[in-house]
Amino acid sequence: MDRDFSPAAAGPSLDAISDSLKNQSLEDDNRNEDSNSQNRVNLKLEELKWDHSFVRELPGDPITDLTPREVLHACYTTVFPSAEVDNPQLVAWSESVAELLDLDPREFERPDLAQIFSGASPLVGIMPYAQCYGGHQFGMWAGQLGDGRAITLGEILNSKSERWELQLKGAGRTPYSRFADGLAVLRSSIREFLCSEAMHNLGIPTTRALCLVTTGKYVTRDMFYDGNPKDEPGAIVCRVAQSFLRFGSYQIHATRDDFDLVHKLADYCIRHHFPHLENLSKSDTLSFTTGEGDDSVVDLTSNKYAAWAVEVAELTASLVAKWQAIGFTHGVLNTDNMSVLGLTIDYGPFGFLDAFDPSYTPNITDLPGRRYCFANQPDIGSWNIAQFATTLSSAQLINKKETDYIIERYGTKFMDEYQALVTKKLGLPKYNKQLISDLLKNMAVDKVDYTNFFRLLSNVKSDPAIPEESLLVPLKAVLLDIGKERRDAWTSWVKSYIQELAESDLSDEERKTSMNSVNPKYILRNYLCQSAIDAAELGDFEEVRRLLKVMERPYDDQPGMEKYARLPPAWAYRPGVSMLSCSS
C-alpha cells in the first residue's frame, strides 16, 4: 500500500482548508462507496474463476503417496486437505481480501463455510498441491523442506485479471511433513491471520489471510520443546498471495543439480509476476558500472534473469527497510521464509518492538546466537539474497559480475529506503545520521516504547524558545522512571531535534499530520494477540474480530480504542507471549 506523505498545501487559513478537505473527503467517500458498490463483482464460492498455471506449466510429482520422502524433479505434489474436523467454526474473515477475490461478503454467512475452508468440503474447480522447496535454516543448509502443512488450492483470476493463490495452512499431511501431523493450532493461526492483515494495513508487503476456522479437534504440541506437550484447539487459516514462491523453491533444485528445473521455475516466475522483463529493450538506465574498464559494465537488458534477480533483491531490501522502520521482527528469516515477490511470509514467532532493544528476538530457538534479532535483519536479508543469487549463478542464469551487482543493489536499496523512512518518521527536512544514531542509543538505554515514542514525537514543537524544563513534556508518557543524567541526555537530544525541525518548511501541524501518517498508533503487540487467543480458546471469537477491526486503521485515532495502544502489562513478558517457538 503506497502512501503519499507530501505536506498539505500552505494557505492563509489551515482550519478553513482542513474543514473544506473534510467535507470534500466525506463527499468523495460517499461517491466512492456508491461507485464501488455498483462496480464490485460479488461472486459465490462456486463462481470463482480458477486457473492453475503452477500445475499446468511446471512438472509435478508423479507419486501421490503422502509418506515423507524426497520428491525429485518436481515443483509440487498433488495433495488434498485431510485434516479431521468436528463441527468447525468460522473465527474471523477479512472483507478486504474477499474483495480482492471478487467474493460476495454474504458468502461468509453460509452454514457450510467452515466446512469448505477446513478442506472437509472441497470447492469445485480446485487442483490442490503442496510445493517442494528447501532452505537454509539458521545459516545451515537443511535440505528438502516444502509445504509440510500448507496445501494450495489453486489460483483465482479476479475481474482485474490479477492472479491470487489460495492456501490452507494446517490442512493435513503432505510428503513434506517430515513425520509431523500437518496440522496447526488456534494459537498460531490467530497470530498469522491477524498479523497478515495488520501488516497490510501498515503498508508493508505481505501475504494476506482470507479467513480462519477452527477444526473442532485438538492438536498435541510441545510449545517450548521441554517435554511437556499439551492438547490445543486445532485451526486452519486460508492464506492468500499472488505467489508463495520462495528463495528455497529454487535452491532445492540447484542443490540437486536439476538446473533445468531452476530455469523453468525462473521463467515461470518472470512470465507471471515480472512480465515487464520478458522483452527488455536496450537502455542506458539498465546498464551499470561496477568498477573500471568495459568488462565492469552490467547490462541488465541483455539478461532478463539478472534483471529479475535485481528486482527481487530490491523488493527484499525495501521490505526489510519497512520492517526496521515500523519495528517488526520476523523471527525466522530462513531462506525458505523469503518470498521472491518481496512479501512478509510465514508468520511464526514474530514480534513488534515494545521496549526498544536492538537484540530483541521473539524466537526462543534463536536465543543462543540471536541470528534473527531485530538489528540483524538487514544483514540477514543480504545473506539470503546472496544465497538466492548463488543459486541462479550455479544454474548459469547469471554470471559473477551480475551476482555481485545483485548483492550490491540490495545494500544500496536498503540504505536509501531506510533513510527515507526514518527521515519521515522524525518529520525531518533531511536525513541526519548523527541525530538518528543518538536517538536510537537513548531509546535502547531507557528501553523506550518504540511505537508510542514516535507517535508522541509529533507533538514536539519546532520552537527553539521553549523553556528547557518543558522540552520533555510531550514525551513524558514514554520516558518513565529516568533520573537526572538521562533527563539531561534526552533534553540535549530534543534541543538538537528542534534545531533540525527549524529548517523545515512545514508548520508544526502539517509535520504532525505527516508524522502520524507513518507512525502508527496501533500495532499488533504480542500481548494483544494473546488476549484474543485466550478468549478464542474458550470459544469467544469477538476479541479476534475486534482486534482485526482496530488494526485495519493503525494510523488513525480511534475513539474508544485507546486501550489497544497502551504499554504492555507485566504479564506480556512471560514465555509464550513475548517469545515463542517455531512449534505450532
C-alpha positions in Angstrom: 0.0 0.0 0.0 1.7 3.2 -1.2 1.2 6.3 0.8 1.6 9.9 -0.1 3.4 11.8 2.6 3.7 15.1 0.9 2.7 18.1 3.1 -0.6 19.8 2.8 -0.6 22.9 0.7 0.2 26.1 2.6 -2.5 28.7 2.8 -3.8 31.6 4.9 -6.3 29.5 6.9 -5.3 26.0 7.8 -8.6 25.4 9.7 -10.6 26.5 6.7 -8.7 24.3 4.4 -9.0 21.4 6.8 -12.8 21.8 7.1 -13.1 22.1 3.3 -11.0 18.9 2.8 -13.0 17.0 5.4 -16.3 17.9 3.7 -14.8 17.1 0.3 -13.5 13.8 1.7 -16.9 12.8 3.0 -18.4 13.6 -0.3 -15.7 11.6 -2.1 -16.1 8.7 0.3 -19.8 8.6 -0.3 -19.4 8.8 -4.1 -16.6 6.1 -4.0 -18.7 3.9 -1.8 -21.6 4.2 -4.1 -19.3 3.6 -7.1 -17.6 0.7 -5.5 -20.8 -1.0 -4.5 -22.1 -0.6 -8.1 -18.9 -1.8 -9.7 -17.9 -4.5 -7.3 -18.2 -8.1 -8.6 -19.9 -10.3 -5.9 -19.3 -14.0 -6.7 -20.4 -17.1 -4.8 -17.6 -19.5 -4.0 -18.8 -21.8 -6.7 -18.4 -18.9 -9.3 -14.8 -18.1 -8.6 -12.6 -18.3 -11.7 -9.9 -20.9 -11.0 -6.8 -21.1 -13.0 -3.9 -23.5 -12.4 -0.8 -22.1 -14.1 1.6 -23.6 -11.5 0.3 -27.1 -12.0 -0.2 -26.6 -15.7 3.2 -25.2 -16.6 5.6 -26.9 -14.1 6.5 -30.5 -13.6 4.7 -32.3 -10.7 5.4 -35.3 -8.6 4.1 -38.5 -10.3 3.7 -40.1 -6.9 0.7 -39.2 -4.8 1.7 -41.2 -1.7 1.9 -38.9 1.4 4.7 -40.8 3.0 7.5 -38.5 3.9 10.1 -38.8 1.2 12.5 -36.9 -1.1 10.5 -35.5 -4.0 12.7 -35.3 -7.1 12.4 -33.5 -10.4 9.1 -31.9 -9.4 7.9 -28.5 -8.1 4.9 -29.8 -6.3 3.0 -32.9 -5.2 -0.8 -33.2 -5.6 -2.3 -33.3 -2.1 -5.9 -32.9 -0.9 -6.7 -31.5 2.5 -7.1 -34.3 5.1 -7.4 -32.6 8.5 -10.2 -34.1 10.6 -12.9 -31.8 11.6 -15.8 -31.9 14.1 -18.3 -29.1 13.8 -15.7 -26.5 12.5 -16.5 -22.8 13.2 -15.6 -19.6 11.5 -13.5 -17.4 13.8 -13.0 -14.4 11.5 -12.6 -13.2 7.9 -11.1 -10.3 6.0 -13.6 -8.3 4.0 -10.8 -6.6 2.0 -9.3 -9.9 1.0 -12.7 -11.2 -0.1 -13.0 -8.1 -2.2 -9.6 -8.9 -3.9 -11.1 -12.2 -4.9 -14.5 -10.7 -6.0 -16.1 -12.8 -3.3 -19.5 -11.8 -2.1 -19.2 -11.0 1.7 -22.6 -12.7 2.2 -20.8 -16.0 1.4 -19.3 -15.8 5.0 -22.9 -16.3 6.3 -23.1 -19.7 4.7 -23.6 -22.6 7.1 -21.1 -24.7 5.2 -18.5 -22.0 5.1 -16.3 -23.5 7.9 -16.6 -27.0 6.3 -15.3 -25.5 3.0 -12.3 -23.7 4.4 -11.3 -26.5 6.6 -11.0 -28.6 3.5 -13.7 -31.0 4.6 -16.0 -30.0 1.7 -13.6 -29.3 -1.2 -14.6 -26.5 -3.6 -15.3 -27.4 -7.2 -12.5 -26.5 -9.5 -9.5 -26.7 -7.2 -6.3 -28.6 -8.1 -4.6 -28.7 -4.6 -0.9 -29.3 -4.2 2.0 -28.9 -1.7 5.1 -27.1 -3.0 8.6 -28.6 -2.9 11.3 -26.3 -1.6 14.4 -26.3 0.6 16.2 -23.7 2.6 18.9 -22.6 4.9 17.8 -22.7 8.5 19.8 -20.6 11.0 22.6 -20.4 8.3 22.8 -24.2 7.7 21.5 -25.9 4.6 18.5 -28.1 5.7 17.8 -29.9 2.5 14.2 -30.5 1.4 11.6 -28.8 3.5 8.5 -28.0 1.4 4.8 -27.4 2.4 4.6 -29.6 5.4 1.1 -28.4 6.5 0.1 -25.9 3.8 -1.9 -27.0 0.8 -2.5 -24.6 -2.1 -6.0 -25.0 -3.6 -5.1 -23.2 -6.8 -5.1 -19.7 -8.3 -8.1 -17.4 -8.8 -8.2 -14.8 -11.5 -10.3 -11.8 -10.4 -12.1 -9.3 -12.6 -8.9 -7.2 -12.8 -7.0 -10.3 -14.2 -5.0 -10.4 -11.0 -3.8 -13.9 -10.0 -4.3 -14.9 -6.4 -3.3 -18.2 -4.8 -5.4 -19.6 -2.0 -3.7 -21.9 0.5 -5.0 -23.7 3.6 -2.4 -23.8 6.4 -2.9 -26.7 8.8 -4.9 -28.8 6.4 -3.1 -32.1 6.9 -0.1 -34.2 6.0 1.9 -33.9 2.8 5.1 -35.7 1.6 7.0 -32.7 3.1 5.6 -33.1 6.6 8.7 -35.0 7.9 6.7 -37.2 10.3 4.7 -34.3 11.7 0.9 -34.2 11.5 0.5 -31.3 9.0 -1.9 -29.6 11.4 -1.9 -26.1 13.1 -3.2 -24.9 16.4 -5.6 -22.0 17.0 -2.9 -20.0 18.9 -0.6 -19.7 15.9 -3.4 -19.5 13.4 -4.9 -16.4 15.1 -1.4 -14.8 15.1 -0.9 -15.4 11.4 -4.4 -14.3 10.5 -4.2 -11.1 12.4 -0.6 -10.2 11.5 -1.1 -10.8 7.8 -3.9 -8.2 7.8 -2.2 -5.8 10.3 1.0 -5.7 8.2 -1.0 -5.0 5.0 -2.8 -2.1 6.7 0.6 -0.7 7.9 1.6 -0.6 4.3 4.1 -3.5 4.5 4.1 -6.1 1.7 2.7 -9.4 3.0 0.8 -12.5 2.3 -2.9 -12.0 3.2 -5.4 -14.0 5.1 -9.0 -14.6 3.9 -10.4 -16.4 6.9 -9.7 -18.5 9.9 -11.7 -21.6 11.1 -11.5 -24.0 14.0 -11.4 -27.7 13.2 -13.2 -28.8 16.4 -10.4 -31.2 17.0 -7.4 -31.0 19.3 -3.7 -31.0 18.3 -0.8 -32.0 20.5 2.0 -29.5 20.7 5.1 -29.1 22.9 5.3 -25.3 22.7 8.6 -24.9 24.5 10.3 -28.1 23.4 10.7 -29.0 27.0 9.0 -32.4 27.1 5.6 -31.1 28.2 3.2 -31.4 25.3 -0.4 -30.5 25.7 -3.6 -30.6 23.6 -4.6 -27.4 21.9 -7.6 -26.4 19.7 -6.8 -27.0 16.0 -7.4 -24.4 13.3 -6.8 -23.7 9.6 -6.1 -20.3 8.1 -6.7 -19.5 4.4 -3.7 -17.6 3.2 -3.7 -15.6 0.0 -0.8 -14.3 -2.1 0.0 -13.7 -5.7 2.6 -16.4 -5.3 4.1 -18.4 -2.5 7.4 -19.0 -4.3 10.4 -18.6 -2.0 14.2 -18.5 -2.4 14.2 -22.1 -1.3 11.9 -23.0 -4.2 15.0 -22.5 -6.4 17.6 -23.6 -4.0 16.3 -27.2 -3.6 16.6 -27.9 -7.3 20.0 -26.3 -7.7 21.5 -28.4 -4.9 20.3 -31.5 -6.7 22.0 -30.2 -10.0 18.5 -30.1 -11.5 19.3 -26.8 -13.2 16.7 -27.3 -16.0 14.1 -27.0 -13.3 15.6 -23.9 -11.8 15.5 -22.5 -15.3 11.8 -23.4 -15.8 10.8 -22.0 -12.4 12.6 -18.8 -13.1 10.8 -18.5 -16.5 7.5 -19.2 -14.8 8.0 -16.5 -12.1 9.1 -13.9 -14.7 6.2 -14.7 -17.0 3.5 -14.4 -14.4 4.9 -11.9 -11.9 7.6 -9.9 -13.7 6.2 -9.8 -17.3 7.8 -6.4 -18.0 11.2 -8.2 -18.0 10.2 -10.6 -20.8 11.2 -8.3 -23.7 13.7 -5.8 -22.4 15.0 -3.2 -24.9 18.4 -1.6 -24.8 18.5 1.2 -22.2 21.3 3.2 -20.6 19.2 3.3 -17.4 19.6 -0.5 -17.1 23.4 -0.5 -17.6 25.6 -0.2 -14.5 29.3 0.2 -13.9 30.7 -1.9 -11.1 34.4 -0.9 -11.5 36.9 0.2 -14.1 37.1 -1.0 -17.7 34.5 -2.2 -20.2 34.2 -5.6 -18.5 32.8 -4.0 -15.4 29.6 -3.0 -17.0 26.5 -4.9 -16.0 23.8 -4.6 -18.8 20.5 -5.9 -17.4 18.8 -5.6 -20.7 21.0 -8.4 -22.0 19.9 -10.9 -19.4 16.3 -11.0 -18.0 17.4 -13.3 -15.2 19.8 -10.8 -13.9 17.2 -8.0 -14.2 14.8 -10.2 -12.3 17.2 -11.1 -9.5 18.0 -7.4 -9.1 14.3 -6.7 -8.7 14.0 -9.5 -6.2 16.9 -8.0 -4.3 15.4 -4.5 -4.3 11.9 -5.8 -3.3 13.6 -7.7 -0.4 15.6 -4.6 0.7 12.5 -2.4 0.6 10.6 -4.9 2.7 13.3 -5.2 5.4 13.7 -1.4 5.5 10.0 -1.2 6.2 10.3 -3.8 9.0 13.1 -1.8 10.6 11.2 1.4 10.4 8.0 0.0 11.8 9.8 -2.0 14.5 8.8 -5.5 13.3 11.0 -8.6 13.9 10.2 -11.7 11.8 12.0 -14.1 14.0 12.7 -16.9 11.4 14.4 -15.5 8.4 15.4 -18.8 6.9 15.7 -18.8 3.1 12.6 -20.9 2.8 10.7 -18.0 4.5 11.9 -15.4 1.9 9.4 -14.5 -0.8 10.6 -13.8 -4.3 7.9 -11.2 -4.5 9.2 -9.3 -1.5 6.4 -10.3 0.8 6.4 -10.9 4.5 5.7 -14.6 4.6 5.3 -17.4 7.2 4.3 -15.8 10.5 5.8 -17.9 13.3 7.4 -16.3 16.4 7.2 -12.7 15.1 7.1 -9.6 17.3 6.8 -5.8 17.2 9.2 -3.9 19.4 7.8 -2.8 22.7 10.7 -1.6 24.8 13.4 -0.7 22.2 16.0 -3.4 22.2 18.1 -4.0 19.0 18.9 -7.5 20.2 15.3 -8.5 20.6 14.3 -11.8 19.1 10.8 -13.3 19.5 12.1 -16.8 18.8 13.2 -18.9 21.7 15.1 -21.2 19.3 17.1 -18.1 18.2 18.2 -17.1 21.7 21.7 -18.7 21.8 23.0 -16.6 18.9 20.2 -14.2 18.2 20.9 -14.6 14.5 17.5 -13.2 13.6 17.2 -10.5 16.1 15.8 -7.1 15.1 19.2 -5.4 14.5 20.5 -8.3 12.4 17.6 -8.4 9.9 19.2 -6.1 7.2 22.4 -8.2 7.2 20.4 -11.5 7.1 18.4 -10.1 4.2 21.7 -9.6 2.4 23.0 -13.1 3.3 19.8 -14.6 2.0 19.9 -12.6 -1.3 23.5 -13.9 -1.7 22.2 -17.5 -1.4 19.5 -16.8 -4.0 21.9 -15.2 -6.4 24.4 -18.0 -5.9 21.6 -20.5 -6.8 20.9 -18.7 -10.1 24.6 -18.5 -10.8 25.0 -22.2 -10.3 22.3 -22.8 -12.9 24.3 -20.4 -15.2 21.4 -18.0 -15.4 23.6 -15.1 -14.2 27.4 -14.5 -14.2 29.8 -13.5 -11.4 29.5 -9.7 -12.2 25.8 -9.9 -12.1 25.8 -11.9 -8.9 28.0 -9.3 -7.2 25.8 -6.5 -8.5 22.6 -8.1 -7.2 24.1 -8.2 -3.7 25.3 -4.7 -4.0 21.9 -3.5 -5.1 20.3 -5.0 -2.0 22.6 -2.9 0.2 22.1 0.3 -1.7 18.3 0.0 -1.9 18.0 -0.9 1.8 20.0 2.2 2.9 18.1 4.5 0.5 14.8 3.2 1.6 15.5 3.0 5.3 17.0 6.5 5.5 14.0 7.9 3.7 11.5 6.1 6.0 13.3 7.2 9.2 13.5 10.8 8.0 9.8 10.7 7.5 9.2 9.1 10.9 11.0 12.0 12.6 9.5 14.7 10.4 12.9 15.9 9.4 13.6 18.0 6.3 16.6 15.8 5.5 18.4 12.7 6.8 20.6 13.3 9.8 22.7 10.2 10.7 24.1 11.5 13.9 20.8 12.7 15.3 19.1 9.4 14.5 22.0 7.3 15.9 21.9 9.3 19.1 18.1 8.8 19.3 18.3 5.0 18.9 21.1 4.8 21.6 19.0 6.8 24.0 15.9 4.6 23.3 18.0 1.5 23.9 19.4 2.7 27.2 16.0 3.6 28.6 14.0 0.8 27.0 11.6 3.3 25.4 8.4 2.0 23.8 9.2 2.2 20.1 5.7 2.8 18.7 4.4 5.2 21.3 7.6 7.2 21.2 7.4 8.1 17.5 3.7 8.8 17.8 4.3 11.2 20.7 7.3 12.8 19.0 5.0 14.5 16.5 3.8 16.7 19.5 7.2 18.4 19.9 7.1 22.0 18.7 9.8 23.4 16.5 10.2 26.4 18.7 13.8 27.0 20.0 12.4 29.3 22.7 10.7 26.5 24.6 12.0 26.5 28.2 14.4 23.7 28.9 12.2 22.3 31.7 9.4 21.9 29.2 11.2 20.2 26.4 10.4 16.6 27.5 6.7 17.2 28.4 5.4 15.8 25.1 7.4 12.6 25.7 6.6 12.2 29.3 4.4 9.1 28.8 7.3 7.1 27.3 10.2 8.5 29.3 9.4 6.7 32.5 11.5 6.4 35.7 14.6 8.2 34.3 17.0 10.1 36.6 18.7 13.5 36.1 21.5 12.1 33.9 19.1 10.5 31.5 16.8 13.6 31.5 19.8 15.7 30.6 20.7 13.3 27.7 17.1 13.4 26.4 16.9 17.2 26.8 20.1 17.6 24.8 18.7 15.4 22.0 15.4 17.2 21.8 17.3 20.5 21.5 19.2 19.2 18.5 16.0 17.8 17.1 14.2 21.1 17.3 17.2 22.8 15.6 16.7 20.4 12.7 13.0 21.0 12.6 13.6 24.7 12.3 15.0 24.1 8.8 11.7 22.6 7.6 9.1 24.5 5.6 6.3 22.6 7.3 4.2 24.1 10.1 4.0 22.1 13.4 0.5 21.0 12.5 1.5 19.9 9.0 4.5 18.0 10.3 2.3 16.3 13.0 -0.1 15.1 10.3 2.8 13.8 8.1 4.5 12.0 11.0 1.2 10.4 12.2 0.7 9.0 8.7 3.9 6.9 9.0 4.0 6.3 12.8 1.1 4.0 13.8 -0.9 4.4 16.9 -1.8 0.8 16.9 0.4 -2.2 16.2 -0.3 -5.9 16.8 1.6 -6.3 20.1 2.1 -9.9 21.2 0.1 -9.4 24.4 -2.9 -8.2 22.3 -2.7 -11.3 20.3 -2.5 -13.4 23.4 -5.6 -11.8 24.9 -7.5 -12.6 21.8 -6.1 -16.2 21.8 -7.1 -16.8 25.5 -10.7 -15.8 24.7 -10.8 -17.8 21.5 -9.6 -20.9 23.1 -12.7 -20.6 25.4 -14.9 -20.2 22.4 -15.2 -16.4 22.3 -14.0 -15.0 19.0 -15.2 -11.4 19.5 -11.8 -10.1 20.6 -10.1 -11.6 17.5 -12.7 -9.7 15.3 -12.4 -6.5 17.3 -8.6 -6.6 17.1 -8.9 -7.1 13.3 -11.0 -4.0 13.0 -8.6 -1.9 15.1 -5.7 -3.0 13.0 -7.5 -2.0 9.8 -6.8 1.7 10.6 -3.5 1.7 12.5 -2.6 5.3 11.7 -5.9 6.8 12.8 -7.0 7.9 16.2 -9.9 5.6 17.1 -12.1 7.0 19.9 -12.8 4.3 22.4 -10.0 2.0 21.3 -7.2 3.7 23.2 -6.6 0.6 25.3 -5.1 -1.1 22.3 -2.3 1.5 22.2 -1.3 1.0 25.9 2.1 -0.2 27.0 2.3 -3.9 27.6 1.3 -5.1 31.1 3.8 -7.1 33.2 2.4 -10.5 32.1 3.2 -9.7 28.5 6.8 -10.6 29.0 6.3 -14.2 30.1 7.4 -17.0 27.8 4.7 -17.9 25.3 3.6 -14.3 24.9 6.6 -12.1 24.1 8.7 -15.1 22.9 7.6 -18.2 21.2 9.0 -21.2 19.5 8.5 -22.4 15.9 6.2 -25.1 17.2 2.5 -24.7 16.2 
